[in-house]
Amino acid sequence: MVIAVIVVAFLLAGVALFIVRRGRSAATAATADGLGSKVKGLFSGGATDDAWARLEDLLIRADVGPKGAADLLARVKRRVSSGAEARQALREEVEAVLGGETGLNVKDGELTVVMVVGVNGSGKTTTIGKLAKRLGDSGLSVMLAGSDTFRAAAGEQLDVWADRSRAQVVRQARGADPASVAFDGVKSAQARGSDVLIVDTAGRLHTRTPLMDELDKVKRVLAKAAGRDPQEVLLVLDASTGQNGISQARAFTEAVGVTGVALTKLDGTAKGGIVLAVKEELGVPVKLVGTGEGPADLELFDAKAFAERMIG
């Protein structure tokens, strides 16, 4: 009997370990098995014109975009003389594009205001909840302002995430003025001595000018209430959105001055090249990456790790 129990326990432990390993690798498997596996044998016959052409096509298919792909290849070609060098040079160029300062601008000793924007369905409120948990776990006190007063159950969803992250919430009834909620959020956060205020905003199509003007109003009210512009304006961007992500990023940047991108659903796509296109064309860095559905599945962006996953 004792032996049987030990055997069963051993088997269960093995299954549990297998599940944990699968869970940890799922966040990066799609990207790693996508472009990287295809690039691997591309230059086995040398740095031929055909190999370069196929690489450019792969980059475009990975959502880097025609301009981004052409510019990236031009820099790689200047560095290499053989196919053996091409893959390493490509990885280093991707890292160089995405590198630099990508951390969140959180100020010590004063209220940090983070305004979060994005289109409908991009994962905005979920990203806010994960960010609140990450900041809370690091010892910061966090308040959430529910300026998404349009979507049904948006406030309730924010409440759920606040419970998970031990954050406080300021919100009003559905249909209230989003800018008014933002103002209340700043004043409440200041009164309670919060370290960070994260402002949720309603998802909106980037092509709707009146809705984008509303975002600008929210930002202006935040600046007036806090005495300065928000330290961060984060655009939540779906990694599978393709080249439409460029249009989104450009419109939101022009409207409210986006300071960084939070990339969601990276675990569900073999592409992810949109981050290169956004940085190359708009100069907006990726700061956060969503890697799964769990409350802790939000990582600070690591350019080297991303380049290694993308290129292999």
RADA-V167280 format. One record per residue. SS is DSSP state (A for helix, B for strand, O for the rest). OMEGA is omega in whole degrees, 0 to 359 (999 if undefined). D_FIRST is the distance of its C-alpha to the first C-alpha in Angstrom with 1 decimal. Layout:
SS_OMEGA_D_FIRST ; SS_OMEGA_D_FIRST
This chain:
O_180_0.0 ; A_180_3.8 ; A_181_5.4 ; A_179_5.1 ; A_180_6.3 ; A_180_8.7 ; A_180_9.9 ; A_180_10.7 ; A_180_12.4 ; A_180_14.3 ; A_179_15.5 ; A_178_16.6 ; A_179_18.4 ; A_178_20.1 ; A_180_21.3 ; A_180_22.6 ; A_179_24.4 ; A_181_26.0 ; A_179_27.2 ; A_181_28.7 ; A_177_30.5 ; A_180_31.8 ; A_181_33.1 ; A_183_34.8 ; A_184_36.5 ; A_184_37.5 ; A_184_40.4 ; A_186_42.1 ; A_184_41.1 ; A_180_43.8 ; A_183_46.6 ; A_183_45.3 ; A_182_44.9 ; A_184_48.3 ; A_185_51.4 ; A_182_49.7 ; A_180_48.4 ; A_179_51.9 ; A_188_53.8 ; A_183_51.8 ; O_187_53.6 ; O_185_56.8 ; O_179_58.9 ; O_178_57.6 ; O_180_61.1 ; O_181_62.9 ; O_182_64.4 ; O_177_66.4 ; A_180_68.1 ; A_179_65.7 ; A_178_62.7 ; A_180_64.3 ; A_180_65.1 ; A_178_61.6 ; A_178_60.2 ; A_178_62.7 ; A_178_61.6 ; A_180_57.9 ; A_179_58.8 ; A_179_60.7 ; A_178_57.9 ; O_176_55.6 ; O_174_58.0 ; O_179_59.8 ; O_182_63.0 ; A_182_66.0 ; A_180_67.7 ; A_180_64.7 ; A_181_63.7 ; A_180_67.2 ; A_180_67.6 ; A_180_64.2 ; A_179_65.0 ; A_180_68.5 ; A_179_67.0 ; A_182_64.4 ; A_180_67.1 ; A_185_69.3 ; A_191_66.5 ; O_176_65.4 ; O_180_67.0 ; O_180_64.2 ; A_182_61.2 ; A_182_58.8 ; A_190_60.0 ; A_185_60.1 ; A_178_56.4 ; A_180_56.3 ; A_179_59.6 ; A_179_58.5 ; A_181_55.4 ; A_179_57.6 ; A_177_60.2 ; A_179_57.7 ; A_181_56.4 ; A_179_60.0 ; A_188_60.9 ; A_184_58.0 ; O_184_58.0 ; O_182_59.9 ; O_182_59.2 ; O_181_56.6 ; O_177_55.1 ; O_181_55.8 ; O_180_59.0 ; O_184_57.6 ; O_175_60.1 ; O_174_59.3 ; O_177_61.1 ; O_182_62.4 ; O_174_61.2 ; B_180_60.0 ; B_179_60.7 ; B_178_58.7 ; B_185_60.1 ; B_184_57.9 ; B_178_59.5 ; O_179_58.7 ; O_178_59.1 ; O_173_57.2 ; O_182_53.6 ; O_182_53.3 ; O_187_50.5 ; A_183_52.8 ; A_177_51.3 ; A_178_47.7 ; A_178_49.0 ; A_179_50.7 ; A_179_47.5 ; A_179_45.5 ; A_178_48.5 ; A_178_48.6 ; A_181_44.9 ; A_180_45.5 ; A_178_48.5 ; A_179_46.9 ; A_179_43.9 ; O_175_46.5 ; O_180_48.0 ; O_174_51.0 ; O_189_51.9 ; B_172_52.4 ; B_178_54.4 ; B_176_54.5 ; B_185_57.8 ; B_179_57.5 ; B_169_60.7 ; O_182_59.3 ; O_183_60.9 ; O_186_61.3 ; O_177_57.9 ; O_177_56.3 ; O_178_53.2 ; A_180_53.9 ; A_179_54.0 ; A_178_50.8 ; A_178_49.0 ; A_178_50.4 ; A_180_49.2 ; A_180_45.6 ; A_178_45.8 ; A_177_47.5 ; A_181_44.6 ; A_186_42.2 ; A_181_44.4 ; O_178_45.8 ; O_174_49.3 ; B_184_52.2 ; B_170_54.1 ; B_177_57.8 ; O_179_58.7 ; O_181_61.3 ; O_177_61.5 ; O_181_61.3 ; O_179_64.7 ; O_180_65.7 ; O_181_67.6 ; A_181_65.0 ; A_178_67.4 ; A_178_67.5 ; A_180_63.7 ; A_179_63.8 ; A_178_66.5 ; A_180_64.6 ; A_179_61.5 ; A_183_63.5 ; A_178_65.1 ; A_180_61.9 ; A_178_60.1 ; A_182_63.0 ; A_183_63.1 ; A_179_59.4 ; O_179_59.4 ; O_178_57.0 ; O_185_56.5 ; B_171_56.2 ; B_177_57.4 ; B_186_56.1 ; B_175_58.4 ; B_176_57.0 ; B_182_59.8 ; O_174_59.9 ; O_183_59.2 ; O_175_62.4 ; O_183_63.9 ; O_181_65.6 ; O_182_68.6 ; O_186_69.5 ; A_180_72.1 ; A_180_72.3 ; A_177_68.5 ; A_176_68.7 ; A_178_71.7 ; A_177_69.5 ; A_179_67.0 ; A_178_70.0 ; A_178_70.9 ; A_180_67.4 ; A_180_67.6 ; A_179_71.1 ; A_176_70.1 ; A_180_67.2 ; A_180_69.6 ; A_182_72.1 ; A_184_69.5 ; A_181_67.9 ; O_179_71.1 ; O_177_69.9 ; O_174_68.2 ; O_179_64.4 ; O_178_62.9 ; B_167_60.8 ; B_186_61.4 ; B_174_58.3 ; B_176_58.4 ; B_187_55.1 ; B_178_55.2 ; B_183_52.9 ; O_182_52.1 ; O_186_52.4 ; O_179_55.8 ; O_185_57.7 ; O_174_61.3 ; A_178_61.9 ; A_178_60.1 ; A_179_63.2 ; A_178_65.5 ; A_183_63.2 ; A_180_63.1 ; A_182_66.9 ; A_181_67.7 ; A_178_65.5 ; A_178_66.8 ; A_184_70.3 ; A_188_69.7 ; A_176_67.8 ; O_181_67.5 ; O_180_63.8 ; O_181_62.5 ; B_181_59.2 ; B_168_56.8 ; B_186_53.2 ; B_182_51.8 ; B_173_49.2 ; O_178_46.9 ; A_180_47.1 ; A_184_43.5 ; A_181_44.7 ; O_176_47.6 ; O_183_48.2 ; O_179_51.7 ; O_181_52.3 ; O_179_55.7 ; A_180_57.3 ; A_176_56.7 ; A_181_59.0 ; A_180_61.7 ; A_181_61.7 ; A_182_62.0 ; A_187_64.6 ; A_186_66.8 ; A_181_66.5 ; O_181_65.4 ; O_183_62.6 ; O_170_59.4 ; B_183_55.8 ; B_182_54.2 ; B_180_50.9 ; B_174_48.4 ; B_186_46.0 ; O_181_42.9 ; O_185_40.8 ; O_184_40.4 ; O_180_38.5 ; O_182_40.5 ; O_186_40.1 ; O_175_41.1 ; B_184_44.6 ; B_167_45.6 ; B_184_48.9 ; O_179_50.5 ; O_185_50.2 ; A_181_52.9 ; A_180_51.5 ; A_180_48.1 ; A_179_49.7 ; A_179_52.0 ; A_178_49.1 ; A_186_47.2 ; A_184_50.3 ; A_179_51.7 ; O_999_48.6
